[in-house]
Amino acid sequence: MFGTRIMSKDNASSLDRILDILLMFAGHGQVVTRQEIERRFGLSRSSAYRYLHTLRRRGLISSMARSGEYVLSPGFTRLVAMTEESGRNMAVLAAPILRELTAMTGESALVTHRVGERVLCVGFQEGPRTVHVGLGPAADTPLYLGSSAKVHLAHMPEYDIRRILDQCATLTPEEWDGNVGVLEWELQDIRERGYATSNGELESGVFSTSVPVFCHDGTLLAAVTVAAVGDRAQDPEDGWLDHLRIAAARIAREWPRAGRGI
């Protein structure tokens, strides 16, 4: 019989850091130096070398002729292709569920997942009303804006939540007009209530409610959201919430097969 191996906090933190570094390469587009990685993540020279060695050993980056310079390798392209396949599987799975959710609520609905420090939409269904919420800004958001993103942030490991909050504290008012203390309270409230709401954070006049989708092991798989223009917004406890939770439960139940492309 196979035993279950529990990942320690240190191992999980190292994995998160490796993924963050890999996403830095993807966003940079050109050569990345060891010194840039050290500055970006506050790493020592030895830690940066250790993470870079892991990525090289897995065939995801290659070292340049000049010492301390690295680029993405063909192995990363293969990894992206696998990720895109997973996203397509989620989009196919979510499509009929979102159509039913939209029919029940009369509003637009979407499913998102997290990639590093961004939250991306992988499934969207427009509402049937003449005036409805489009995908717009919700297609790609930072972790601290909007109900869907905050669901993802609320269920990240505590050390990662603290890192994001620390980053928020360095943003200018033009980049983010929020308050770190208020955001921290919101995240705790989301975990306790089991859902998040947002009013005009991503688009003026748009109200949204989001619930988490958990895998069987308790990790967050996605978030499901319903959004409406402000004058049609309702108390989630009086309407949308039950439909959202049913949709989330269906995605969680059907994902193991869909994720394998069965």
N, C-alpha and C positions, 0 to 999 in steps of 0.2 A: 504494500500500500504506500502511496506517495504522501509525504507530509506536506504541510503548508508552511512556507517560509515567510515570516513576517519581516518586511523591510524596516530597518531602524530609521530613526529620525535623521541620523548623520548620512546614511546611504541615500535616503530620499532627497536630502538637501543637495548632495553631490550630483544626483541625477538631474535635479532641477537646474543646477548651475551649468551642467554640461549642455542641457537643452537651451538655456538662455544664451550661452556662448554660440551655439550653432545657429540660433535665430539671429544673433548679431551678425554673423557671416552672411546670412541670407538677406538681411536688410542693408548691409553695407555695399554689396555689389562688386567690390574690388578686393584688393589685398588688405588683410587685417594683420596688424602686428601684435606681438605678445604684449608690448607696452600699452597698447590701446585697450586690450582685454583687462590688464591689471588695473588701469585707471577706471574703466567702465564699471567693474564689479568689485573694486577695492580688494584685489587679490595680491598675495605675495608672489614673488617671482617663481618660487617652487610650486605653488598651487596652480598658477597659470600654466606652467610646463606640464604638470600632471594632467590637467584637463585637456590640453592640446594633444598630449601623447595618446590619451584615450580616444579622441576623435580621429587621430591619424591611424591608430591601430584598427579602428572600425572602418577605415576607408572612406570617411566622410570629408576629410580635409587633406590637403597636401602641402608640404613645406616648399617654399621658394628657394632659389639659389642663395639669396641674401638671408643671413641668419635672422630668425625672429619674425619672418613674414610667412603668412599662410593664405591659402585660397581654398574654396570649395572644390571637391573632387567629383568625378562621375558617380561615386557612391551616393552622394547627396541627391543627385538627380533621381536615382532609383528610389531613395527614401521618400522624396516628394511624390513620386508616382504612386507609391503605396498609400501615402496620406490622402492623396486626391481620390483614390479608389474608395477609401474609408468614408470620405466626405460624400461621394456619390451614393454609397450604400445608405448613409444616413438620410440623404435627400430623397431617395426612392422610398425608404421606409416612412419618412415623415409626411410625404406628400398627401396621402389619403387621410391621415390623422389630422393634418392642418386643415384640409378641406372640411372635414366634419366639425372641427373646432370653430372655424369661421362661420359655418352654417348655424351652429348653436348660439354663437355670441353676436353674430352680425357684424363682426369687426375683423381687421387684418390680424394674421397670426404668423409667427416665425419660430424657428428653432436655431439656436446658436451653440457653438462650442468654442473652447479657448485654445489659442495657439500662442504660447509664451505669455506675453503681456498684452495681447490683443484678443478681442472677442469677435468672431466672424459668424455671419449668417450662413447657414448651410441649407435652409429651407424656408420659403416664404409663400404665403397665400394672401392675396389681396381680399379685402372685405367687399361685400356685395353692394354696399351703399354708394350713392352717387358721390358723396364726399367721404373718402376713406384715407387711411394712412398708407403711404407708399414706403418702400424699403429705405430709400434715402440714407440718412446718417447711421442707421442701425446696421448697415452692412458690415461695418468694420469700426469697432469702438475701443477706446482704452478701458481698463478694468474699473475705473472709478466713475464712469458716466453711464447712467441709464439703468433700468431695473434688471435687464438681462445680464449686463456686465457685472453688476453688484452681486447677483446670485453666484456667479463664477468666483468672484473675489472672496465672498463670504465663506466659501467651502474649500479654499486653498489652505495649505498648512499654515500654522500661526506665524512661523518665521518668515514665510513669503508675504503674508498679509502685512506684517510689520515693515518689510522691505518696500512694499508698494506705498504704504502710508508715509514712510520716510521720503520716498520720491515725490509724493504729492505735496509734501511740505516745502519742497524746493521750487514748485511751479509758480510762475507769475500769475497775477490776476487775469491776464489776457489768456493764459493757457488753461486755467481752471479757477472758477470763482467760488469753489467750495471751501469747506473747513474740515481739517483732518479729524478733529475731535468729533464733529457731527457724523462724518463718514464712518469712523470707528464704531460709534453707537448704532448707526444704521446696519452695519454688518452683523453686529450682535443681535439686533432685532430681527434681521432676515433669518438667521439660524433658529431663533426661538419661534417665530411665526410660521416659517416654512415658505415664505414668499416675499417678493420685493415689489415695490411700486415706484413709479417715477412720474413727475409732472413737469413737462417742458424742458427736461435736461438736454435731450438730443435735438428736439425740434419744438419750437414754441407752439403751445396749444395742444400738444399730444400727451396723452396720459397712457401709461402702460402698466401691466402687471405680469410678473414672471415667476415661474416655479422651477425648482431643480428637477433634473432627471438623474437618478442614481443607478449605478451599476449594481450587480448582485453583491459585490464586495464592499459597497458603501461609498465608493469613489464617485465623483461627479462626472457624468457623461455629457450632459447638455443642459440647456435651459429652454423652456417653452414660454412664449410671450404672446399676450393679446394686447393690441394697442388701438386707441380710438382718439378722435378729436375731443377736446376738452368738454364740450357741452353734452357729450354722450357718455362721458366717463361715469362709472358707477363704483360704489363700494365693492371691492373684490369679494368680501364676505357675503354679499347679497346676490352675486351673480356669476362672475367669471371664474372664481376660484375652483369650484367643483369641476367645471369643464376642463380647466387647465390641469388639474391633478389627474383626472381621468386620462387625458392625452399623454401626460408625462408617464403614467403607469403603463400605458400601452407601448410607448417607445421603449421603456426599460425592459418590458417583457419580451418584445419582439427583436430587440437589438442583437442578442447573442447569435441568432440565425442570420439576420441581415448583415451583421458585421463580418461574417465569414462568406458572404455572398451566396448563401444557400437559397 
